[in-house]
Structure formats: C-alpha cells, structure tokens
Amino acid sequence: MRVFFLPSFLHLLGLTVLADCQGENYPGNLWEFSPGENVALKGKATLSDLYGHGIAYNAIDGNRDGIYDHGSCAHTKVHLSPWWRVDLLQKYKVFSVIITTEVRVPERLDGAEIRIGNSLVDNGVNNPRCDIISSIPAGFSVTYECNGMEGRYVTVVIPGRIEHLILCEVEVYGLPLSSTFFSNN
C-alpha cells in the first residue's frame, strides 16, 4: 500500500493539486499545482453594458460552456473599450487567471487585457496588467500567469477598439492577502 501525503500537505497551504493517476504507474503522473482556489466563484461581476442574456455573472458561474446560446457567457454590446470585472470582495495575491472564450467568434477577445488591482477609477481598466490575450482557440480555456499580483478587482478590457466583449468563463486562482500563508511578508 502506498500513501502519499504531498497533496494533503499542499492543500493545507492553499494549493490545489490535480493528478492524473493511472493504475500504479505513479512515476508517469501529471501533476498540476494551482495556488489557491477559484476565488471568482465567490465574487461579484459587472460589465460595461449588457447584450441579450449575457449577464456579467455568467462568466463566474463555474461553467466553461463556450456556446453563448446555452446561457453561460457574459456579453457586452458593441462599443469602444468594453470591459468586464469581478470584485473578489477582498484583496488577493492572484497567481493565474483562466479565460474561456466563445465558440463562434473567439477573435473578438484578441488584444484584450487582464488587469488586476485595487482601483475602480475608470472601472479598473488602468490597474496593473497581468497579460494580453493574443489569441484563444474557439471554446478553449487558456491560463494566464499573474505571478502573485495583488488586487481586489480583476478586469478584462478590449482597449481602444469598438467591439463586443464575450467571456464564457473567468477563473481567478489566488490566496487572500489575509492568509496565514503570507503573514510573515
């Protein structure tokens, strides 16, 4: 009998551990470490305006379905610099953001920016930038590493372009700044 304590220990540190265990071939396992939990699920989302039934909450409902008509994507009207934002309700160290795009027009997200910070000035679109979304294949989810950026708000904005913004899921992985994990910093 083999007992592994590593996943339990890492969970105590606030790290999510996903493992692909096939039979007893443990040396070939694929381990993925994601600091914290998807804190966006507990947040409050808003967007620059609403198109159809694409309410802001749809992008943090825990459903990666990339078909807008299924009711799980946030969608703005077409306008200059559309944005979507989640308020995490407290400050976090954000390690990664996973974005899932819509299946029909994923290119609408090309050039969008992921912003993380504590300011709501201009709806948070000028907070520090985590990354730029260059391209996401239709209906896919892509992880953007934010390396522990600090902030309460995560904003996705398409700057300087007249466009719709469609997000089918936004996952935010991090740890609260109040966490004992960071108490010595």
C-alpha positions as CSV (number, residue, x, y, z in Angstrom):
1,M,0.0,0.0,0.0
2,R,1.4,3.4,-1.0
3,V,0.4,6.5,1.0
4,F,1.0,10.0,-0.4
5,F,1.0,13.0,2.0
6,L,2.1,15.6,-0.5
7,P,-1.4,16.6,-1.9
8,S,-2.9,16.8,1.6
9,F,0.0,19.0,2.8
10,L,-0.2,21.3,-0.2
11,H,-3.9,21.6,0.3
12,L,-3.2,22.9,3.8
13,L,-1.0,25.6,2.2
14,G,-3.9,26.6,0.0
15,L,-2.6,24.9,-3.1
16,T,-4.9,22.9,-5.4
17,V,-3.4,19.7,-6.6
18,L,-4.7,17.8,-9.7
19,A,-3.2,14.5,-10.5
20,D,-3.6,12.1,-13.4
21,C,-3.2,8.8,-11.7
22,Q,-3.5,5.8,-13.9
23,G,-3.2,2.5,-12.1
24,E,0.1,2.1,-10.2
25,N,2.2,3.9,-12.7
26,Y,2.9,6.8,-10.4
27,P,6.2,8.0,-11.9
28,G,4.3,9.0,-15.1
29,N,1.7,11.1,-13.3
30,L,0.9,14.6,-14.5
31,W,0.7,17.0,-11.5
32,E,-0.7,20.5,-11.8
33,F,-0.3,22.9,-8.9
34,S,-2.7,25.9,-8.8
35,P,-2.2,28.2,-5.9
36,G,-5.5,28.7,-4.0
37,E,-9.0,28.1,-5.2
38,N,-11.1,29.7,-7.9
39,V,-12.0,32.8,-5.9
40,A,-14.0,34.4,-8.7
41,L,-16.8,32.0,-7.9
42,K,-17.5,33.9,-4.6
43,G,-17.1,37.4,-6.3
44,K,-19.5,39.9,-7.8
45,A,-19.2,40.5,-11.5
46,T,-20.2,43.6,-13.6
47,L,-19.7,44.7,-17.2
48,S,-19.7,47.9,-19.2
49,D,-23.2,47.1,-20.6
50,L,-25.4,44.2,-21.4
51,Y,-26.2,42.4,-24.6
52,G,-29.1,39.9,-24.6
53,H,-28.9,37.4,-21.8
54,G,-25.1,37.7,-21.3
55,I,-25.2,39.0,-17.7
56,A,-21.8,39.5,-16.0
57,Y,-22.3,36.7,-13.5
58,N,-22.4,34.1,-16.3
59,A,-18.6,34.4,-16.6
60,I,-18.1,33.3,-13.0
61,D,-20.8,30.6,-12.8
62,G,-18.3,27.7,-12.8
63,N,-19.4,26.6,-16.3
64,R,-16.9,26.6,-19.1
65,D,-19.6,26.1,-21.8
66,G,-18.4,28.2,-24.8
67,I,-21.8,28.4,-26.5
68,Y,-23.4,31.8,-25.8
69,D,-26.9,30.5,-26.5
70,H,-26.6,28.0,-23.7
71,G,-26.7,30.9,-21.2
72,S,-23.3,30.7,-19.6
73,C,-21.4,33.6,-21.2
74,A,-21.1,37.3,-20.4
75,H,-21.7,39.6,-23.4
76,T,-21.5,43.4,-23.8
77,K,-23.0,45.5,-26.6
78,V,-20.6,46.7,-29.2
79,H,-18.8,49.9,-28.1
80,L,-15.4,51.4,-27.6
81,S,-13.2,49.6,-25.0
82,P,-15.8,47.2,-23.5
83,W,-14.9,45.7,-20.1
84,W,-15.9,43.0,-17.6
85,R,-14.9,43.0,-14.0
86,V,-15.1,40.7,-10.9
87,D,-14.9,42.1,-7.4
88,L,-13.2,39.4,-5.3
89,L,-14.6,41.2,-2.2
90,Q,-11.1,41.3,-0.5
91,K,-7.5,41.7,-1.6
92,Y,-5.8,38.6,-3.1
93,K,-2.4,37.5,-4.4
94,V,-3.5,36.4,-7.9
95,F,-1.4,33.7,-9.4
96,S,-3.4,32.8,-12.5
97,V,-6.5,33.7,-14.5
98,I,-8.1,31.2,-16.8
99,I,-10.2,32.6,-19.7
100,T,-12.7,30.5,-21.7
101,T,-13.8,32.0,-25.0
102,E,-17.0,31.7,-27.0
103,V,-17.0,29.2,-29.9
104,R,-18.3,31.3,-32.8
105,V,-16.2,34.5,-32.6
106,P,-13.2,33.9,-30.3
107,E,-11.1,36.5,-32.2
108,R,-13.2,39.2,-30.5
109,L,-11.0,38.7,-27.4
110,D,-7.7,39.1,-29.4
111,G,-5.8,42.0,-27.8
112,A,-7.9,42.1,-24.6
113,E,-6.0,42.8,-21.4
114,I,-6.3,41.2,-18.0
115,R,-5.9,43.9,-15.3
116,I,-5.6,43.3,-11.5
117,G,-5.6,45.9,-8.8
118,N,-7.5,47.8,-6.1
119,S,-8.7,50.8,-8.1
120,L,-12.1,51.4,-9.6
121,V,-11.0,54.6,-11.3
122,D,-12.2,54.2,-14.9
123,N,-13.8,50.9,-13.9
124,G,-10.4,49.3,-13.2
125,V,-9.1,49.3,-16.7
126,N,-5.9,51.1,-15.7
127,N,-5.0,48.7,-12.9
128,P,-1.6,46.9,-13.5
129,R,-1.7,44.5,-16.4
130,C,-1.3,40.8,-15.8
131,D,-1.3,39.8,-19.5
132,I,-2.6,40.5,-23.0
133,I,-4.8,37.9,-24.7
134,S,-3.2,37.3,-28.1
135,S,-5.5,34.5,-29.3
136,I,-7.6,31.8,-27.8
137,P,-9.0,29.0,-30.0
138,A,-12.8,28.7,-30.2
139,G,-14.3,27.4,-27.0
140,F,-10.9,26.8,-25.3
141,S,-9.6,27.8,-21.9
142,V,-6.2,29.4,-21.6
143,T,-4.3,30.1,-18.4
144,Y,-2.5,33.5,-17.9
145,E,0.1,33.6,-15.1
146,C,-0.1,36.6,-12.9
147,N,2.7,35.7,-10.5
148,G,1.1,36.8,-7.3
149,M,-0.2,40.2,-8.4
150,E,-2.1,41.9,-5.6
151,G,-5.7,43.2,-6.0
152,R,-9.3,43.0,-5.3
153,Y,-10.5,43.6,-8.8
154,V,-9.8,41.6,-12.0
155,T,-10.9,43.3,-15.2
156,V,-10.8,42.2,-18.8
157,V,-10.9,45.0,-21.2
158,I,-10.5,45.4,-25.0
159,P,-8.8,48.8,-25.1
160,G,-9.2,51.3,-27.9
161,R,-11.3,49.1,-30.1
162,I,-15.1,49.1,-30.9
163,E,-16.1,45.6,-30.2
164,H,-18.4,43.1,-28.3
165,L,-16.7,41.5,-25.3
166,I,-17.8,37.9,-24.7
167,L,-16.4,35.8,-21.9
168,C,-17.7,32.3,-21.2
169,E,-15.7,31.8,-18.0
170,V,-13.1,33.7,-16.0
171,E,-11.4,31.7,-13.2
172,V,-9.2,33.5,-10.8
173,Y,-6.7,31.5,-8.7
174,G,-5.1,33.1,-5.7
175,L,-4.8,33.4,-2.0
176,P,-6.2,36.1,0.3
177,L,-3.6,38.6,1.5
178,S,-5.0,38.0,5.0
179,S,-4.0,34.3,4.6
180,T,-1.6,32.9,7.2
181,F,0.5,31.8,4.2
182,F,1.5,35.4,3.7
183,S,1.5,36.6,7.3
184,N,5.3,36.8,7.5
185,N,5.6,39.1,4.4
